[in-house]
Amino acid sequence: MKLCMIGTGYVGLVSGVCFSDLGNDVICVDKDLDKINNLKQCIIPIYEPGLEELVLKNFKNNRLKFTTNLKEAILKSDIIFICVGTPTKKNSSAADLTQVYDVAKEISRSIAKFKIIITKSTVPVTTGDEIEKIISKKISKKLFSVVSNPEFLREGEAIRDFIYPDRVVIGTSNKRSNKILKNLYSPLISKGAKYINTSRRAAELIKYASNAFLATKITFINELSNLCEKINVNIEDISIGMGLDKRIGSRFLRAGPAYGGSCFPKDTKAIVSTSDKFKTNLSVIKSVIKSNDNRSSLLLKRTFEILNNKIKNKKICFLGVTFKANTDDMRDSSSLSMIPSLHKKGAKINYFDPTGEKNDFKKLKNVTFSNNIKSAISNSDLIIIHTEWNDFKSINFNKLVKNKNYKIFDMRNIYSAKKMSEQKIKYFAIGS
């Protein structure tokens, strides 16, 4: 099939590349000329394991193209995916749909035959209705169908999630579109993916509801870990004991930093904004947002306690600064608030992240980047394991750290407290 992906951000690029790898002809469009020129040279703007190899393979096979010419891409394609950003509005919790509606206007100027127009971007309920209104001002409804097809890609696991999805959700009442899209996704359905056809509004809400629920699980276990620290109980035991109940499940029951990234922070706010618009109260999700906002402050307070509130001139190392492993995404990462706060208190901070130095910290004096683990931790008073990269799971700390009185604050509970004690390492974990 001939597909057009509008937007080469995380969702658009990963989805477009994977669709091309399934044998479709895909044109990825972006107004950023530098990004498009880089993609034509197989220079990838995001860190995602396996993505570069797939871009190179399908670009060479001529199934994958990159362009800034939106009109031409639309004319050449049968299915148009809208994959532009929907960030949170400034001074609001609502999603900013400016880019989505601008694209809809562009599409309305470029339709000559029947097109399926899909919102792949995460959008609030009724967005599809508005897109349909915008396009129908210039084009007959017989020439297009607006469908909601939310993505469920985890950063760091996106290619696997695309190829082996739990479900494919298609929000449309148009039988023609449904039949075409079921055929498009047939290679994934044959591997076990559940194909679900719902109303367009239901599909839009499924995405937000899913992310809000997962964010709730993370926040729930984080709050329980606070209690565990007060009553000398290991949160890992609680997570295992709960997770073995099939009604609950073990995934997303790992205590640690606040949730971050491109989805959970903005999507929880957006669904609350939608509920306010329709005069309903999502009190649980509101509490989740408030608790998560406080999480980094609690972890910072714990850091102060570990150092006996003596922060000035302490050498602190952060292992990992991204919000999770296998991504270079810094959005809403706890490190963005913790590192400046510790810096302000006079700490000397060193950090290492497998995805390289971060612009967020370049202007902070006494905050430096090390290009390997050894140099990052060697002179540390406190080592904070912030992100659960595999690189950090088998470090011989006693061999690499010169300061014999160093401490470790393991914010991901990667290591065993018992084994750390046996090695006479002053070790502190979450929820214990």
CORRA-V521160 format. One record per residue. N is the residue number from 1. PSI is psi in whole degrees, -180 to 180 (* if undefined). OMEGA is omega in degrees with one decimal (none if undefined). Layout:
BEGIN
N:PSI:OMEGA ; N:PSI:OMEGA
END
This chain:
BEGIN
1:159:-179.9 ; 2:115:-173.9 ; 3:149:174.0 ; 4:126:177.0 ; 5:114:-179.7 ; 6:110:-175.0 ; 7:123:179.7 ; 8:39:171.6 ; 9:-159:-174.7 ; 10:-52:-176.0 ; 11:-48:-176.6 ; 12:-43:-177.0 ; 13:-49:-179.2 ; 14:-47:-178.3 ; 15:-44:-179.5 ; 16:-44:179.9 ; 17:-44:-178.7 ; 18:-38:175.7 ; 19:-39:178.6 ; 20:-34:179.8 ; 21:-18:175.6 ; 22:2:175.2 ; 23:5:178.7 ; 24:157:173.4 ; 25:117:-172.4 ; 26:132:172.7 ; 27:120:176.6 ; 28:127:-175.0 ; 29:139:173.6 ; 30:147:179.7 ; 31:-10:178.6 ; 32:103:-175.2 ; 33:-40:179.8 ; 34:-41:179.1 ; 35:-44:179.9 ; 36:-43:178.2 ; 37:-39:177.3 ; 38:-42:179.8 ; 39:-34:177.2 ; 40:-22:176.0 ; 41:13:-179.2 ; 42:34:172.6 ; 43:114:-170.3 ; 44:132:-176.8 ; 45:-11:-179.4 ; 46:158:175.1 ; 47:115:176.5 ; 48:114:-176.4 ; 49:128:176.1 ; 50:-12:-174.5 ; 51:-43:-178.0 ; 52:-43:-179.1 ; 53:-40:179.6 ; 54:-37:176.3 ; 55:-49:-178.8 ; 56:-47:-178.5 ; 57:-51:-173.5 ; 58:-26:174.1 ; 59:-42:178.2 ; 60:-35:179.4 ; 61:1:175.4 ; 62:19:174.9 ; 63:-13:-175.5 ; 64:124:-179.7 ; 65:155:178.9 ; 66:137:-177.2 ; 67:163:171.5 ; 68:-4:-176.9 ; 69:92:-175.2 ; 70:-45:-177.4 ; 71:-47:-179.1 ; 72:-40:179.7 ; 73:-40:179.2 ; 74:-45:-179.1 ; 75:-34:-177.1 ; 76:-9:-172.7 ; 77:156:177.4 ; 78:-31:-179.0 ; 79:127:-176.9 ; 80:120:177.4 ; 81:125:174.1 ; 82:114:-173.9 ; 83:35:-178.5 ; 84:169:-176.0 ; 85:147:174.4 ; 86:65:-177.0 ; 87:169:175.1 ; 88:137:178.4 ; 89:150:175.3 ; 90:138:179.4 ; 91:33:179.9 ; 92:165:174.8 ; 93:-3:-178.0 ; 94:156:177.2 ; 95:138:176.0 ; 96:110:-175.2 ; 97:17:-178.1 ; 98:-48:-177.5 ; 99:-38:-180.0 ; 100:-47:-177.4 ; 101:-33:175.5 ; 102:-41:178.2 ; 103:-42:178.7 ; 104:-41:178.1 ; 105:-41:178.3 ; 106:-41:180.0 ; 107:-40:-177.5 ; 108:-21:179.7 ; 109:-4:-169.7 ; 110:15:-178.0 ; 111:124:178.0 ; 112:-20:177.3 ; 113:178:-174.3 ; 114:130:178.8 ; 115:143:169.2 ; 116:123:-177.3 ; 117:118:-172.2 ; 118:131:170.7 ; 119:109:174.5 ; 120:-26:174.6 ; 121:151:175.7 ; 122:115:-174.8 ; 123:149:179.6 ; 124:160:176.9 ; 125:138:-179.0 ; 126:-2:177.8 ; 127:-42:177.8 ; 128:-37:177.6 ; 129:-42:-178.5 ; 130:-40:177.3 ; 131:-43:178.7 ; 132:-41:178.3 ; 133:-44:-178.4 ; 134:-48:-176.1 ; 135:-37:-177.4 ; 136:-13:175.0 ; 137:-27:-178.2 ; 138:-22:-173.0 ; 139:141:176.2 ; 140:141:-179.7 ; 141:-16:177.8 ; 142:-17:-175.4 ; 143:2:179.6 ; 144:159:175.9 ; 145:127:-179.9 ; 146:124:-174.7 ; 147:145:171.3 ; 148:125:179.3 ; 149:78:-174.6 ; 150:150:177.4 ; 151:153:178.4 ; 152:54:-176.1 ; 153:126:174.5 ; 154:135:175.8 ; 155:134:-177.4 ; 156:-17:-179.7 ; 157:18:-167.5 ; 158:-42:-178.0 ; 159:-45:177.1 ; 160:-42:-179.7 ; 161:-33:178.3 ; 162:-45:-174.8 ; 163:-35:-179.0 ; 164:65:-178.0 ; 165:152:173.0 ; 166:-40:-178.1 ; 167:154:171.1 ; 168:118:-177.5 ; 169:123:179.2 ; 170:114:-178.8 ; 171:96:177.6 ; 172:150:172.6 ; 173:4:-179.4 ; 174:112:-174.9 ; 175:-37:-179.5 ; 176:-48:-179.9 ; 177:-42:-179.1 ; 178:-42:-179.6 ; 179:-43:179.9 ; 180:-44:-176.7 ; 181:-32:175.4 ; 182:-35:176.8 ; 183:-41:178.1 ; 184:-42:-176.8 ; 185:4:-176.4 ; 186:-36:177.5 ; 187:-30:179.5 ; 188:-36:178.1 ; 189:-37:-179.7 ; 190:-19:178.0 ; 191:2:174.9 ; 192:-2:179.4 ; 193:138:176.6 ; 194:130:178.6 ; 195:121:-175.6 ; 196:120:175.9 ; 197:118:-178.7 ; 198:-178:169.5 ; 199:161:-179.0 ; 200:-43:-179.7 ; 201:-37:178.8 ; 202:-42:179.5 ; 203:-40:178.3 ; 204:-40:-177.5 ; 205:-31:179.1 ; 206:-43:-179.3 ; 207:-50:-179.2 ; 208:-42:-179.0 ; 209:-39:179.5 ; 210:-49:-178.8 ; 211:-38:178.9 ; 212:-38:179.7 ; 213:-42:178.7 ; 214:-40:176.5 ; 215:-36:178.6 ; 216:-41:178.4 ; 217:-43:179.2 ; 218:-47:-178.1 ; 219:-38:179.2 ; 220:-49:-177.6 ; 221:-30:176.1 ; 222:-41:178.5 ; 223:-38:176.5 ; 224:-35:179.3 ; 225:-32:176.1 ; 226:-42:177.8 ; 227:-42:-179.7 ; 228:-37:-179.9 ; 229:-27:-179.2 ; 230:-28:-172.7 ; 231:12:176.0 ; 232:48:175.6 ; 233:144:-179.2 ; 234:119:-178.6 ; 235:-27:179.2 ; 236:-38:176.8 ; 237:-40:-179.6 ; 238:-44:-179.2 ; 239:-44:180.0 ; 240:-46:-178.7 ; 241:-37:177.3 ; 242:-45:-172.3 ; 243:-25:179.2 ; 244:-14:171.9 ; 245:116:-174.5 ; 246:-23:177.2 ; 247:-23:-176.7 ; 248:-54:-179.5 ; 249:151:-173.4 ; 250:-19:-175.2 ; 251:141:-179.3 ; 252:19:172.6 ; 253:45:177.2 ; 254:114:179.9 ; 255:146:-179.4 ; 256:-149:178.8 ; 257:177:176.3 ; 258:152:173.9 ; 259:151:180.0 ; 260:-154:176.9 ; 261:-165:-171.9 ; 262:-14:-170.7 ; 263:-64:-168.9 ; 264:-48:-178.2 ; 265:-49:-176.5 ; 266:-33:-176.0 ; 267:-36:175.8 ; 268:-40:178.1 ; 269:-40:-176.6 ; 270:-39:-179.4 ; 271:-33:174.8 ; 272:-41:177.8 ; 273:-41:177.8 ; 274:-42:179.9 ; 275:-38:177.1 ; 276:-40:179.2 ; 277:-39:-179.2 ; 278:15:173.5 ; 279:48:171.1 ; 280:160:-174.3 ; 281:109:174.5 ; 282:72:-171.9 ; 283:-34:-179.9 ; 284:-46:-178.1 ; 285:-35:176.1 ; 286:-41:178.0 ; 287:-37:177.8 ; 288:-47:-179.7 ; 289:-45:-179.1 ; 290:-45:179.9 ; 291:-43:-179.4 ; 292:-37:178.0 ; 293:-31:-178.9 ; 294:-12:-171.5 ; 295:-47:-177.2 ; 296:-35:177.6 ; 297:-38:178.3 ; 298:-41:179.2 ; 299:-35:176.8 ; 300:-42:177.8 ; 301:-41:177.7 ; 302:-38:177.9 ; 303:-43:177.5 ; 304:-43:-179.2 ; 305:-40:179.4 ; 306:-35:-179.8 ; 307:14:179.0 ; 308:33:179.5 ; 309:19:176.3 ; 310:90:-171.5 ; 311:-34:-174.1 ; 312:129:179.2 ; 313:6:175.6 ; 314:139:179.3 ; 315:111:-175.6 ; 316:131:178.9 ; 317:132:172.1 ; 318:121:171.9 ; 319:104:-174.9 ; 320:137:177.4 ; 321:-11:177.6 ; 322:164:-174.7 ; 323:-22:175.3 ; 324:172:-179.2 ; 325:162:176.2 ; 326:29:173.9 ; 327:156:174.4 ; 328:13:-175.2 ; 329:124:179.7 ; 330:-3:-173.1 ; 331:122:179.0 ; 332:26:174.5 ; 333:142:179.2 ; 334:-28:-179.1 ; 335:-26:-177.9 ; 336:-24:176.2 ; 337:-34:-176.1 ; 338:-46:-176.6 ; 339:-49:177.2 ; 340:-35:179.7 ; 341:-43:178.1 ; 342:-37:176.9 ; 343:-42:-179.5 ; 344:-29:179.4 ; 345:-1:176.1 ; 346:8:179.0 ; 347:152:174.7 ; 348:114:-169.3 ; 349:133:175.2 ; 350:143:177.9 ; 351:153:173.9 ; 352:134:174.0 ; 353:135:-178.6 ; 354:-21:179.7 ; 355:8:171.4 ; 356:-176:-177.7 ; 357:149:-177.2 ; 358:134:178.9 ; 359:-27:-177.2 ; 360:-26:-174.0 ; 361:0:-173.8 ; 362:-28:-177.0 ; 363:-4:-178.8 ; 364:121:176.7 ; 365:150:-179.1 ; 366:20:169.9 ; 367:111:-174.3 ; 368:153:179.2 ; 369:134:173.4 ; 370:144:-176.5 ; 371:9:173.3 ; 372:162:-175.3 ; 373:-42:-175.9 ; 374:-51:-178.3 ; 375:-28:-179.3 ; 376:-41:-172.2 ; 377:-11:-166.7 ; 378:-38:-176.5 ; 379:21:-171.0 ; 380:144:167.8 ; 381:-36:179.4 ; 382:131:175.9 ; 383:121:178.7 ; 384:115:175.1 ; 385:102:-171.5 ; 386:-34:-176.1 ; 387:142:-170.3 ; 388:48:174.9 ; 389:145:177.3 ; 390:-29:179.8 ; 391:-23:-173.2 ; 392:3:-169.4 ; 393:-7:179.7 ; 394:53:-178.9 ; 395:134:173.8 ; 396:86:-173.4 ; 397:-44:-177.1 ; 398:-28:178.6 ; 399:-35:-172.2 ; 400:-26:-176.4 ; 401:124:-177.2 ; 402:-35:-179.9 ; 403:113:-173.9 ; 404:-11:-179.7 ; 405:24:-177.2 ; 406:160:177.9 ; 407:157:177.6 ; 408:129:171.7 ; 409:103:-175.8 ; 410:96:-176.8 ; 411:-1:178.3 ; 412:2:-179.1 ; 413:45:179.9 ; 414:-40:-173.1 ; 415:162:177.6 ; 416:126:179.2 ; 417:-36:-179.9 ; 418:-46:-179.4 ; 419:-35:177.0 ; 420:-40:179.0 ; 421:-40:178.7 ; 422:-30:179.0 ; 423:5:179.0 ; 424:38:176.3 ; 425:133:176.7 ; 426:103:-169.0 ; 427:134:179.1 ; 428:133:-178.4 ; 429:176:175.8 ; 430:133:172.9 ; 431:37:176.2 ; 432:*:none
END
